[in-house]
Amino acid sequence: MVWIIAECVRLGLKCDVDTSGALINMYGKCGYRNHVMVGNPLVHMHAKSGSLEDAWKAFSGMIFRDIVTWNNMISGFSHHGLG
């Protein structure tokens, strides 16, 4: 399931709120809602595409954050002139 998000990032596609919401719901139903392997690609995808508000929502919704999570968020802010 994570490969969907990874491919969106790799191709530079911007995932809209409806699509990312559907992905989050799908992961939640499978029990992976708070897993870093799901949260990190979501944060990365939104931050890279410039949707920093959605990146922040994904970031703040994660219970566990690792160095990759923080790096994705900080890099997103920096890349878009806010860091």
Backbone torsions as a table, in degrees:
resi	resn	phi	psi	omega
1	MET	NA	-35.7	-178.1
2	VAL	-64.5	-27.4	-178.8
3	TRP	-61.3	-26.3	177.9
4	ILE	-61.6	-47.8	179.9
5	ILE	-67.0	-42.9	-179.7
6	ALA	-59.7	-40.1	179.2
7	GLU	-68.5	-37.5	176.2
8	CYS	-59.8	-43.6	179.3
9	VAL	-66.4	-46.7	-177.9
10	ARG	-59.4	-38.9	-178.5
11	LEU	-84.8	-5.1	179.5
12	GLY	74.3	24.0	-180.0
13	LEU	-82.5	141.3	175.6
14	LYS	-93.1	122.4	-179.6
15	CYS	-90.1	119.5	-178.5
16	ASP	-73.3	171.2	-175.7
17	VAL	-61.3	-38.7	-180.0
18	ASP	-64.5	-44.4	-179.4
19	THR	-67.0	-46.5	-179.8
20	SER	-66.3	-35.0	176.0
21	GLY	-63.8	-39.3	177.7
22	ALA	-65.9	-40.0	177.5
23	LEU	-64.0	-43.7	179.8
24	ILE	-62.2	-43.2	178.1
25	ASN	-63.0	-40.5	179.2
26	MET	-63.1	-44.9	178.6
27	TYR	-65.7	-37.0	178.7
28	GLY	-62.8	-41.2	179.2
29	LYS	-66.0	-28.2	179.1
30	CYS	-86.7	-3.3	178.3
31	GLY	88.2	14.0	-177.5
32	TYR	-108.3	16.8	-173.5
33	ARG	-54.1	-43.3	-174.4
34	ASN	-103.7	15.4	-177.8
35	HIS	-83.9	136.7	-178.0
36	VAL	-64.7	-26.0	178.7
37	MET	-68.7	-17.1	175.6
38	VAL	-100.2	-44.4	-177.2
39	GLY	-65.1	-42.2	-178.0
40	ASN	-59.7	-48.0	177.5
41	PRO	-64.1	-32.9	177.3
42	LEU	-65.0	-46.9	178.5
43	VAL	-60.8	-46.3	-179.3
44	HIS	-60.8	-46.0	-178.1
45	MET	-60.3	-49.3	-177.9
46	HIS	-68.0	-42.0	-178.9
47	ALA	-64.5	-43.3	-178.9
48	LYS	-66.0	-34.6	-178.1
49	SER	-82.2	-5.9	178.3
50	GLY	94.7	1.4	178.7
51	SER	-90.4	71.8	-173.4
52	LEU	-67.8	-29.0	177.1
53	GLU	-65.3	-43.0	177.4
54	ASP	-68.9	-35.9	175.9
55	ALA	-62.1	-42.8	179.6
56	TRP	-65.4	-38.6	177.6
57	LYS	-62.5	-43.9	178.5
58	ALA	-64.8	-42.4	-179.5
59	PHE	-63.6	-49.4	-176.4
60	SER	-71.6	-19.9	178.1
61	GLY	-82.1	-8.8	-179.5
62	MET	-83.0	134.2	176.9
63	ILE	-78.6	-43.7	-180.0
64	PHE	-109.5	130.5	177.8
65	ARG	-126.5	139.0	176.7
66	ASP	-115.3	-173.4	-177.4
67	ILE	-62.6	-31.7	178.1
68	VAL	-67.0	-40.6	178.9
69	THR	-60.2	-50.7	-179.4
70	TRP	-63.3	-42.5	179.9
71	ASN	-61.7	-41.6	177.9
72	ASN	-60.7	-43.3	-177.4
73	MET	-69.7	-46.5	-179.7
74	ILE	-64.2	-42.2	179.1
75	SER	-63.7	-37.8	177.8
76	GLY	-62.8	-45.8	177.2
77	PHE	-62.3	-45.0	-178.5
78	SER	-64.0	-44.9	-178.0
79	HIS	-61.3	-30.2	-178.0
80	HIS	-104.8	22.4	172.2
81	GLY	76.0	22.0	-178.9
82	LEU	-116.4	12.7	-177.8
83	GLY	-134.2	NA	NA
